[in-house]
Structure formats: structure tokens, C-alpha cells
């Protein structure tokens, strides 16, 4: 009789651990991130490193390289630019920037 009660309690514990713990654990039932958390505005300042046809390669102040497509009218390698969501703005020192 004692062996029956012990085996029944072990089976009850294993059953509850198998069926009820996934509902309480975040690791076993992860929720996806909301879309607003994954998209953020991309704004950085950098220097034009390379201009090839319609592609402009910019090296940010942190050292990351980014290639954007657009017409480089009077831009040259070495110009300081600011990128705000894919729009390139040429910086003219401390004065107001010029948008292309």
C-alpha cells in the first residue's frame, strides 16, 4: 500500500510538471516582439568614402560602412554628411545643412 501511494504521488508530480510548467515558463512559450520595437529611425553622421555611379558609401563616426543609392551632384569623397532614414544631408561646417 505504501509503494502504491509513493508511485501515485511520483506520477502526479511528473504529470503536473510536464503539463503545467510550459504555461508558466517564458522560455518554453516565447512571445514575439511587437513590430514597433524592431524598427527604429536610422540617423548617423559620417564621411563619404567612395562614390561609384549611383551608389555612395559612407563611413559613420562609429566606423560602420553603409552604401546608399542616390545622385551625388556636387559631393566628393571626404565630405561630411548626415544620414536620416536614408536621406543624405550634406553638412557645411557649423552653418545650416543643405538637403539633396
C-alpha distances in whole Angstrom, upper triangle without the diagonal:
4,5,5,6,9,10,11,12,14,15,17,19,20,21,23,24,26,27,28,30,33,34,34,35,39,39,37,39,43,45,49,52,54,58,60,58,59,62,65,68,70,73,74,78,79,82,83,82,84,85,85,87,84,81,82,79,79,77,75,76,72,73,72,74,74,76,77,80,83,87,88,91,93,90,90,88,87,87,84,83,80,77,76,73,75,79,81,83,86,86,90,89,89,91,89,87,89,86,87
4,5,5,6,9,10,11,12,14,15,17,19,20,21,23,24,26,27,28,31,32,32,33,37,37,35,38,41,44,47,50,53,56,58,56,57,61,63,66,68,71,72,75,76,79,81,80,81,83,83,85,83,80,80,77,76,75,73,73,70,71,69,71,72,74,76,78,81,85,86,89,91,88,88,85,85,85,82,80,77,75,74,71,74,77,79,81,84,84,87,87,86,88,87,85,86,84,85
4,6,5,6,8,10,11,12,14,15,16,18,20,21,22,24,25,26,29,31,31,32,36,35,33,36,39,42,46,48,51,54,56,54,55,59,61,65,66,69,70,74,75,77,79,78,79,81,81,82,80,77,77,75,74,73,71,72,68,69,67,69,70,72,73,76,79,83,84,87,89,86,86,83,83,83,80,79,76,73,72,70,72,75,77,79,82,82,86,85,85,87,85,84,85,83,83
4,6,5,6,9,10,10,12,14,15,16,18,20,21,22,24,25,28,29,30,31,35,35,32,34,38,41,44,47,50,53,55,53,54,58,60,64,65,68,70,73,74,77,78,78,79,80,80,82,79,77,77,74,74,72,71,71,68,69,67,69,69,71,73,75,78,82,83,87,88,85,85,83,82,82,80,78,75,73,71,69,71,74,76,79,81,82,85,85,85,86,85,83,84,82,82
4,6,5,6,9,10,10,12,14,15,16,18,20,21,22,23,26,28,27,29,33,33,31,33,37,39,43,45,48,51,53,51,52,56,58,62,64,66,68,71,73,76,77,77,78,79,79,81,78,76,76,73,73,71,69,70,66,67,66,68,68,70,71,74,77,81,82,85,87,84,84,82,81,81,78,76,73,71,69,67,69,73,75,77,80,80,84,83,83,84,83,81,82,80,80
4,5,5,6,9,10,11,12,14,15,16,18,20,21,22,25,26,26,27,31,31,29,31,35,38,41,44,47,50,52,50,51,54,56,60,62,64,66,69,70,73,74,74,75,77,77,79,76,73,73,71,70,69,67,67,64,65,63,65,66,68,69,72,75,79,80,83,84,81,81,79,78,78,76,74,71,69,67,65,67,71,73,75,77,78,81,81,80,82,81,79,80,78,78
4,5,5,6,9,10,11,12,14,15,16,18,20,21,23,25,25,26,30,30,28,30,33,36,40,43,45,48,51,49,49,53,55,59,60,63,65,68,69,72,73,73,74,75,75,77,74,72,72,69,69,67,66,66,63,64,62,64,64,66,68,70,73,77,78,82,83,80,80,78,77,77,75,73,70,68,66,64,66,69,71,74,76,77,80,80,80,81,80,78,79,77,77
4,5,5,6,9,10,10,12,14,15,16,18,19,22,23,24,25,29,29,27,29,32,35,38,41,44,47,49,47,48,52,54,58,60,63,64,68,69,72,73,73,74,75,75,76,74,71,71,69,69,67,66,66,63,64,62,64,64,66,67,69,72,76,78,81,82,79,80,78,77,77,75,72,70,67,65,63,65,68,71,73,76,76,80,79,79,81,79,77,78,76,76
4,5,5,6,9,10,11,12,14,15,16,17,20,22,21,23,27,27,25,27,30,33,37,39,42,45,47,45,46,50,52,56,58,60,62,65,67,70,71,71,72,73,74,75,73,70,70,67,67,65,63,64,60,61,60,62,62,64,65,68,71,75,76,79,81,78,78,76,75,75,72,70,67,65,63,61,63,66,69,71,74,74,77,77,77,78,77,75,76,74,74
4,5,5,6,8,10,11,12,14,15,16,19,21,21,22,25,25,23,25,29,32,35,38,41,44,46,44,45,48,51,54,56,59,60,63,64,67,69,68,69,71,71,72,70,67,67,65,64,63,61,61,58,59,57,59,60,62,63,66,69,72,74,77,78,75,76,73,73,73,70,68,65,63,61,59,61,65,67,69,72,72,76,75,75,77,75,73,74,72,72
4,5,5,6,9,10,10,12,14,15,18,19,20,21,25,24,22,24,28,30,34,37,39,43,45,43,44,47,50,54,55,58,60,63,64,67,68,68,69,70,70,71,69,66,66,64,64,62,61,61,58,59,57,59,59,61,62,64,68,71,73,76,78,75,75,73,72,72,70,68,65,62,61,58,60,64,66,68,71,72,75,75,75,76,75,73,74,71,72
4,6,5,6,9,10,11,12,13,16,17,18,19,23,23,21,23,26,29,33,35,38,41,43,41,42,46,48,52,54,57,58,62,63,66,67,67,68,70,70,71,69,66,66,64,63,62,60,61,57,58,57,58,58,60,62,64,67,71,72,75,77,74,74,72,72,72,69,67,64,61,59,57,59,63,65,67,70,70,74,74,73,75,73,71,72,70,70
4,5,5,6,9,10,10,11,14,16,16,17,21,21,19,21,24,27,31,33,36,39,41,39,40,44,46,50,51,54,56,59,61,64,65,65,66,67,68,69,66,64,64,61,60,59,57,58,54,55,54,56,56,58,59,62,65,69,70,73,74,71,72,70,69,69,66,64,61,59,57,55,57,60,63,65,67,68,71,71,71,72,71,69,70,68,68
4,5,5,6,9,10,10,13,15,15,16,20,19,17,19,23,26,29,32,35,38,40,38,39,43,45,49,50,53,54,58,59,62,63,63,64,65,65,67,64,61,61,59,59,57,56,56,53,54,52,54,54,56,57,60,63,67,68,71,73,70,70,68,67,67,65,63,60,57,56,53,55,59,61,63,66,67,70,70,70,71,70,68,69,66,67
4,5,5,6,8,10,12,14,15,16,19,19,17,18,22,25,28,31,34,37,39,38,38,42,44,48,50,53,55,58,59,62,63,63,64,65,65,66,64,61,61,59,59,58,56,57,54,54,52,54,54,56,57,59,62,66,67,71,72,70,70,68,68,67,65,63,60,57,55,53,55,58,61,63,66,67,70,70,70,71,69,67,68,66,66
4,5,5,5,7,10,11,12,14,17,18,15,17,20,23,26,29,32,35,37,35,36,40,42,46,48,51,53,56,58,61,62,62,63,64,64,65,63,60,60,58,57,56,54,55,52,53,51,53,53,55,56,58,61,65,66,69,71,68,69,67,66,66,63,61,58,55,53,51,53,57,59,61,64,65,68,68,68,69,67,65,66,64,64
4,6,6,5,8,10,10,11,15,15,13,15,18,21,25,27,30,33,35,33,34,38,40,44,46,48,50,53,55,58,59,59,60,61,62,63,60,58,58,55,55,53,52,52,49,50,48,50,50,52,53,56,59,62,64,67,68,66,66,64,63,63,60,58,55,53,51,49,51,54,57,59,62,62,66,65,65,67,65,63,64,62,62
4,6,6,7,10,11,12,15,14,12,14,17,20,23,27,29,32,35,33,33,37,40,43,45,48,49,53,54,57,58,58,59,60,60,61,59,56,56,54,54,52,51,52,48,49,47,49,49,51,52,54,57,61,62,66,67,64,65,63,62,62,60,58,55,52,50,48,50,53,56,58,61,62,65,65,65,66,65,62,63,61,61
4,6,7,8,10,12,15,15,12,13,17,19,22,26,28,31,33,32,33,36,39,43,44,48,49,53,54,57,58,58,59,60,60,61,59,56,56,54,54,53,51,52,49,50,48,50,49,51,52,54,57,61,62,65,67,64,65,63,63,62,60,58,55,52,50,47,49,53,55,58,61,61,65,65,65,66,64,62,63,60,60
4,6,6,7,9,13,14,11,12,16,18,21,24,26,30,32,30,31,35,37,41,43,46,48,51,53,56,57,57,58,60,60,61,58,56,56,54,53,52,50,51,48,49,47,49,48,50,51,53,56,60,61,65,66,63,64,62,62,61,59,56,53,50,48,46,48,51,54,56,59,60,63,63,63,64,62,60,61,59,59
4,5,5,6,10,11,9,10,13,16,20,22,25,28,30,28,29,33,35,39,41,43,45,49,50,53,55,55,56,57,57,59,56,53,53,51,50,49,47,48,45,46,44,46,46,48,49,51,54,58,59,62,64,61,61,59,59,58,56,54,51,48,46,44,46,49,52,54,57,57,61,60,60,62,60,58,59,57,57
4,5,5,8,8,6,7,10,13,16,19,22,25,27,26,26,30,32,36,38,41,43,46,48,51,52,52,53,54,54,55,53,50,50,48,47,46,45,46,42,43,41,43,43,45,46,48,51,54,56,59,61,58,59,57,56,56,53,51,48,45,43,41,43,46,49,51,54,55,58,58,58,59,57,55,56,54,54
4,6,8,10,8,7,10,12,16,18,21,24,26,25,26,29,32,35,37,40,43,46,48,51,52,52,53,55,55,56,53,50,50,49,48,47,45,46,43,44,42,44,43,45,46,48,51,54,56,59,61,58,59,57,57,56,53,51,48,45,43,40,43,46,48,51,54,54,58,58,57,59,56,55,56,53,54
4,7,9,9,8,11,13,16,19,21,24,26,24,26,29,31,35,37,40,42,45,47,50,52,52,53,55,55,56,53,51,50,49,47,46,44,45,42,43,41,43,43,45,46,48,51,55,56,59,60,58,58,57,56,55,52,50,47,44,42,40,43,46,48,50,53,53,57,57,56,58,56,54,55,53,54
4,5,6,7,8,11,15,17,20,23,25,22,23,27,29,33,35,37,39,43,44,47,49,49,50,52,52,53,51,48,48,46,44,43,41,42,39,40,38,40,40,42,43,46,49,52,53,57,58,55,56,54,53,53,50,48,45,42,40,38,40,44,46,48,51,51,55,54,54,55,54,52,53,51,51
4,6,5,5,8,11,13,16,19,21,19,20,23,25,29,31,34,35,39,41,44,45,45,47,48,49,50,47,44,44,42,41,40,38,38,35,37,35,37,36,39,40,42,45,49,50,53,54,51,52,50,49,49,46,44,41,38,36,34,37,40,42,44,47,47,51,51,50,52,50,48,49,47,48
4,6,6,9,12,14,17,20,22,20,20,24,26,30,31,34,35,39,40,43,44,44,45,47,47,49,46,43,43,41,40,39,37,38,34,35,33,35,35,38,39,41,44,48,49,52,54,51,51,49,48,48,46,43,41,38,37,34,36,40,42,44,47,47,51,51,51,52,50,48,50,47,48
4,6,10,13,15,19,21,24,22,22,26,28,32,33,36,38,41,43,46,47,46,47,49,49,50,48,45,45,43,42,41,39,40,37,38,36,38,37,39,40,43,46,50,51,54,56,53,53,51,51,51,48,46,43,40,39,36,38,42,44,46,49,50,54,53,54,55,53,51,52,49,50
4,7,10,13,16,19,21,19,20,23,26,30,31,35,37,40,42,45,46,46,47,48,48,49,46,44,44,42,41,40,39,40,37,38,36,37,36,38,39,41,44,48,49,53,54,52,52,51,50,50,47,45,42,39,37,34,37,40,42,45,48,48,52,52,52,53,51,49,50,47,48
4,7,9,12,15,18,16,16,20,22,26,28,31,33,36,38,41,42,42,43,44,45,46,43,40,40,38,38,37,35,36,33,34,32,34,33,35,36,38,41,44,46,49,51,48,49,47,46,46,43,41,38,35,33,31,33,36,39,41,44,45,48,48,48,50,47,45,46,44,44
4,7,9,12,14,13,14,17,20,24,26,29,31,35,37,40,41,41,42,43,43,44,41,39,39,37,36,36,34,35,33,34,31,33,32,34,34,36,39,42,44,47,49,46,47,46,45,44,42,39,36,33,31,28,31,34,36,39,42,43,46,47,47,47,45,43,44,41,42
4,6,9,12,10,11,14,17,21,22,26,28,32,34,37,37,38,39,39,40,40,37,35,35,34,33,33,31,33,30,31,28,30,28,30,30,32,35,39,40,43,45,43,44,42,42,41,39,36,33,30,28,25,27,30,33,35,39,40,43,44,44,45,42,40,41,38,38
4,6,8,7,7,11,13,17,19,22,25,29,31,34,35,36,37,37,38,39,36,33,33,32,31,30,28,30,27,29,26,27,26,28,28,30,33,36,38,41,42,40,41,40,39,38,36,33,30,27,24,22,24,27,30,32,35,36,40,40,40,41,39,37,37,35,35
4,6,6,7,10,12,16,18,22,24,28,30,34,35,36,37,37,38,38,35,33,32,32,30,31,28,30,28,30,27,28,26,28,28,30,32,35,37,40,41,39,40,39,39,38,35,32,29,26,23,20,23,26,29,31,34,35,39,39,39,40,37,35,36,33,33
4,5,5,7,10,13,16,19,22,26,28,31,32,33,34,34,34,35,31,29,29,28,28,28,26,28,26,28,25,26,23,25,24,26,28,32,33,36,38,36,37,37,36,35,32,29,26,23,20,17,20,23,26,28,31,33,36,37,37,37,35,32,33,30,30
4,6,6,8,11,14,17,20,24,26,29,30,32,33,33,34,34,31,29,29,28,27,27,25,26,25,27,24,25,23,25,24,26,27,31,32,35,36,34,36,35,35,33,30,27,24,21,18,15,18,21,24,26,29,30,34,34,34,34,32,30,30,28,28
4,6,7,11,13,16,19,23,25,29,30,31,32,33,34,35,32,29,29,27,26,26,23,25,23,25,22,24,22,24,24,26,28,32,33,36,37,35,36,35,34,33,30,27,24,21,18,16,19,22,24,26,29,30,34,34,34,34,32,30,31,29,30
4,7,10,12,15,18,22,23,27,28,29,30,30,31,32,29,26,26,25,23,23,21,23,21,22,20,21,19,21,21,24,26,29,31,34,35,32,34,33,32,31,28,25,22,19,17,15,17,20,23,25,28,29,33,33,33,34,32,29,30,28,28
4,7,9,13,16,19,21,24,25,27,27,28,29,29,26,24,23,22,21,22,20,22,20,22,19,20,17,19,18,21,23,26,27,30,32,29,31,30,30,28,26,23,19,16,14,11,14,17,19,22,25,26,30,30,31,31,29,26,27,24,24
4,6,9,12,16,19,22,23,25,26,27,28,29,25,23,22,21,19,20,17,19,18,20,17,18,16,18,18,20,22,25,26,29,30,27,29,28,27,26,23,20,16,14,11,9,12,15,17,19,22,23,27,27,27,28,25,23,24,22,23
4,6,10,13,16,19,20,23,24,24,26,26,23,21,20,19,17,18,15,17,17,19,16,17,15,17,16,18,19,22,23,25,27,24,26,25,25,23,20,17,13,10,8,6,10,12,14,15,19,19,23,24,24,24,22,19,20,18,19
4,7,10,13,16,17,19,20,21,23,24,21,18,16,16,13,14,12,14,13,15,13,13,11,13,13,16,17,20,20,23,24,21,23,22,21,19,17,14,10,8,6,5,8,10,11,13,16,17,21,22,22,23,21,18,19,17,17
4,7,10,14,15,18,19,20,22,24,21,18,16,15,12,13,10,12,12,14,13,13,12,14,13,16,17,19,19,22,22,19,21,20,19,17,14,11,7,5,4,6,8,9,10,11,13,14,18,18,18,19,17,15,16,14,16
4,7,10,12,15,17,18,21,23,20,18,15,13,10,10,7,8,9,11,10,11,10,13,13,16,17,19,18,21,21,18,19,17,16,14,11,9,6,5,7,9,10,11,10,11,12,12,16,16,17,18,17,14,16,15,16
4,7,10,13,15,17,20,22,20,17,14,13,9,8,6,6,9,11,11,11,11,14,14,17,17,19,17,19,18,15,16,15,13,11,7,6,4,6,9,12,12,12,10,9,10,9,13,12,14,15,15,12,14,14,15
4,7,9,12,14,17,19,18,15,12,10,6,5,4,5,8,9,9,9,10,12,13,16,16,17,15,18,17,13,13,11,9,8,6,6,6,8,11,14,13,13,10,10,10,10,13,13,15,17,17,14,15,15,16
4,6,9,11,15,17,17,14,10,9,6,5,6,8,11,10,11,10,10,12,13,15,15,16,14,16,15,11,10,8,6,6,5,6,8,10,14,16,15,14,11,11,10,10,12,13,16,17,17,15,15,16,16
4,6,8,11,14,13,11,7,6,4,6,9,11,14,12,12,10,10,10,11,13,13,13,10,13,12,8,7,5,5,6,7,7,10,11,15,17,14,14,11,11,10,11,14,15,18,19,19,16,15,15,14
4,7,10,13,14,11,8,6,5,6,10,12,14,11,11,9,10,10,12,14,15,15,13,16,15,11,9,5,6,8,10,11,13,14,18,19,17,17,14,15,14,15,17,18,21,23,23,19,19,19,18
4,7,10,11,8,6,5,7,9,13,15,17,14,14,10,10,9,11,12,13,13,11,14,14,10,8,6,9,10,12,13,15,15,19,20,17,17,14,16,15,17,19,21,24,25,24,21,20,19,17
4,6,7,6,5,6,9,12,15,18,20,18,16,13,12,9,10,10,10,10,8,11,11,9,8,7,10,11,13,13,16,15,19,19,16,16,13,15,14,17,19,21,24,25,24,20,19,18,15
4,6,5,6,8,12,15,18,21,23,20,18,15,13,10,11,10,10,10,9,12,14,12,11,11,14,15,17,17,19,18,21,21,17,18,16,18,18,21,23,25,28,28,27,23,22,20,17
4,6,8,11,14,18,20,24,25,23,21,17,15,12,11,9,9,8,8,11,13,12,12,13,17,17,19,18,20,19,21,21,17,17,16,18,18,21,23,26,29,29,27,24,21,20,16
4,7,10,13,17,19,22,24,22,20,16,14,10,8,5,5,6,7,10,13,12,13,14,17,16,18,16,18,16,18,18,14,14,13,16,16,20,22,25,28,27,25,22,19,17,14
4,7,10,13,16,19,21,19,16,13,10,6,6,4,6,8,9,12,14,12,13,12,15,15,16,15,16,14,17,16,12,13,12,15,16,19,22,24,27,27,25,21,19,17,14
4,6,10,13,16,18,16,14,10,8,6,5,6,7,8,8,11,12,10,10,9,12,11,13,11,13,11,15,15,11,12,10,13,13,16,18,20,23,23,22,18,17,15,13
4,7,10,13,14,12,10,7,6,4,6,9,11,12,11,15,15,12,11,9,11,11,12,11,12,11,15,15,12,13,11,14,14,16,19,20,23,24,23,19,19,17,16
4,6,10,11,10,8,6,5,6,8,11,12,14,12,16,15,12,11,9,9,10,9,8,9,9,13,14,11,12,10,12,12,13,16,18,20,21,21,17,17,16,15
4,7,8,6,6,5,6,9,11,14,16,18,16,19,18,15,14,11,10,11,10,10,11,11,14,16,14,15,13,14,14,15,18,18,20,22,22,19,19,19,18
4,5,5,5,6,8,11,13,16,17,19,18,21,20,16,16,14,12,12,10,9,9,9,12,14,13,14,12,13,14,14,17,17,19,20,20,17,19,18,19
4,5,8,10,12,15,16,20,21,22,20,23,22,18,18,15,13,13,10,11,10,12,14,17,16,17,15,15,15,14,17,16,17,20,20,18,20,20,21
4,6,9,12,15,17,21,23,25,23,26,25,21,21,18,16,16,14,14,13,13,16,17,17,19,17,18,18,18,20,19,21,23,23,21,23,23,24
4,7,10,13,16,19,21,23,22,25,24,20,19,16,14,15,14,14,14,14,17,18,18,19,17,19,19,18,21,21,22,25,25,22,24,23,24
4,7,10,13,17,19,21,20,24,24,20,19,16,15,16,15,14,14,13,15,16,15,17,16,18,18,19,22,22,24,26,25,22,23,22,22
4,7,10,14,16,18,17,21,21,17,17,14,14,15,14,13,13,12,15,15,14,16,14,17,17,18,21,22,24,26,25,22,22,21,20
4,7,10,13,16,15,19,20,16,16,14,15,15,14,12,12,10,12,12,10,13,12,15,16,18,21,22,24,25,24,20,20,19,18
4,7,10,13,13,17,18,15,15,13,15,15,15,13,13,11,14,13,10,12,11,15,16,18,21,23,25,26,25,21,20,18,16
4,7,10,11,14,16,14,15,14,16,15,15,12,12,10,12,11,7,9,9,12,14,17,20,22,25,25,23,19,18,15,13
4,7,9,12,15,13,15,15,17,16,17,14,14,12,14,13,9,10,10,13,15,18,21,24,26,26,24,20,18,15,12
4,6,9,12,11,13,15,17,15,16,13,14,12,14,13,10,9,9,12,13,17,19,22,25,24,21,18,15,12,9
4,6,9,9,12,14,16,15,16,14,15,14,16,16,13,11,10,12,13,16,18,22,24,23,21,17,14,12,9
4,6,5,8,10,13,11,13,12,14,14,16,17,14,12,10,11,10,14,16,19,22,21,19,16,13,12,8
4,6,9,12,14,12,15,14,16,16,18,20,17,14,12,12,11,14,15,19,21,20,18,15,12,11,8
4,7,10,12,10,13,12,15,17,19,21,18,16,13,12,10,13,13,16,19,18,17,14,11,12,10
4,7,9,7,10,10,13,14,17,19,16,14,11,11,8,11,12,15,18,17,17,13,11,12,10
4,6,6,10,11,14,16,19,21,18,17,13,13,11,12,13,15,19,19,19,16,15,15,14
4,6,9,11,14,15,19,21,18,18,14,14,12,13,14,16,20,20,20,17,17,17,16
4,6,9,13,15,19,21,19,18,14,14,11,11,12,13,17,18,19,16,16,17,17
4,6,10,13,16,19,17,15,11,10,7,8,9,10,14,15,15,12,12,14,14
4,7,10,14,17,15,14,10,9,6,6,8,8,12,13,13,10,11,13,14
4,7,10,13,12,10,7,6,4,5,9,10,13,13,12,9,10,10,11
4,7,10,10,8,6,5,6,7,11,12,13,14,12,9,10,10,11
4,6,6,6,5,6,9,10,14,16,17,17,15,12,12,10,11
4,6,5,7,8,11,13,16,18,18,18,15,13,13,11,12
4,6,8,11,14,16,20,21,22,22,19,16,16,13,13
4,6,10,13,15,19,21,22,22,19,16,15,12,11
4,7,10,13,16,18,20,19,16,13,11,8,8
4,7,10,13,15,17,16,14,10,9,7,7
4,6,10,12,14,13,10,7,6,5,6
4,7,9,12,11,10,6,5,6,8
4,6,8,8,7,5,7,9,11
4,6,6,7,6,7,11,13
4,6,8,8,11,14,16
4,7,8,12,15,18
4,6,9,13,16
4,7,10,13
4,7,10
4,7
4
